Amino acid sequence: MVGDWHPVLAAVEGPTGTWRMIAPDGTEYGTIEIRRVMNGQEVRYRAVWRGEVIGWATTLREAAQRIHMAYVRSHGPGMRSGAPMPWELRKQPPRGSGPVARSG
């Protein structure tokens, strides 16, 4: 069922403590690394997309979600979302067809 799918299912573990986010076509689109912080007292997950750290998470699910959302946004205009923004749908007038400023 589609409602049961979560981006963490795209995470493949290996090497130990590292998960690779794998797209349906088999390409890797992100990595998650488990890290101990606060003098080893707490665990955090480092989310990396396109070679850059995009955030830290307290759970593997959260880190996978962050990377997956960055991956999905990368398929849309301006890397914002998969759908065009309303103002992008409005047809822009041809260049030079607007009002012309006249010097007086």
N, C-alpha and C positions, 0 to 999 in steps of 0.2 A: 504494500500500500504506500502511496506517495507520502502521506502524512507521517509515516514512520521513518523517513529518510532524514538524516542530519549530516552536515558537512564532516563530522567526526568520522563518518563511514568512509570518507575519501582519504583518511589518514592511514598511512602504512608505516608501521614501526620498524626501525632499524637504521643505523645501529642503536643499541640500547640508549634510551633517554631521548631519542630523536624520532620525530614522525615526519614523513614526507607527504604532502598533499598531492594527490594524483588526480588529474582530470580524466574524463571519460575516454579521451584519445590516448591516454597513457603518459602524457607529459607531466612533469612535476611543476606545480605552480606555487609552492610555498613549503616552508619547513617550520616545525615547532620543536623547541628544545626545552627540556625540564631543567630548572635551575633551583638551587637552594640559595635563599637570600636571608638577610637579617641574621648573620652569623650562623647560618645553617638551620635556623629555627622554623623557617617557612619555605613552602614550595611555590614557585611561579613558573609559568609557561611563556617562553619568549616566542612571539609570532613574527615570522620573517616572510616578506613577500617581495619578490624581485630584488633580493639581496639587501633589503632594508628592514630594520626592525620597525614594525608598525604598531607594536604595543605589547603589553604584558598582561597575562590573565591568571586567574586563580584556579581555573580548571582547564583540562584538555579540550572539553567541548567549547568553551568560550574562545580559546585560541583558534580552534578550527573554524569557528563561526567568523571571527575577524578576518582571517585569511581568505575564507571563501567569499565573503562580501566584497573584499578588495578585488578578487578574481572576477566576480560577476560584474562589478562596476567598470572593470577595465574593458568590457565588451560594449559599453555604451558611449555616447558622445561625451567628450570632455572628462571621461572617467568618473562621472557622477553617478549614473544609474544606467540601467539597460534601456530605459525609455527616454525619448527626447523631452526636454523641458517645454512647457507651453509656448514660450516665446520663440523657441526654435522651430515650432510648427508654422508660425506666421511667415508668409512669403515675404521676403525682403524685396523692396523695390530695386529695379536695376540701378547700378551706379550712375550717378549724374542725372537721374530723373526727378530728384527732389527740388525744393525751392532753391533758387540761385541768389546768393547774396550779391547785392549791387553796391558798388561804392558810389558815393554821391558827392 
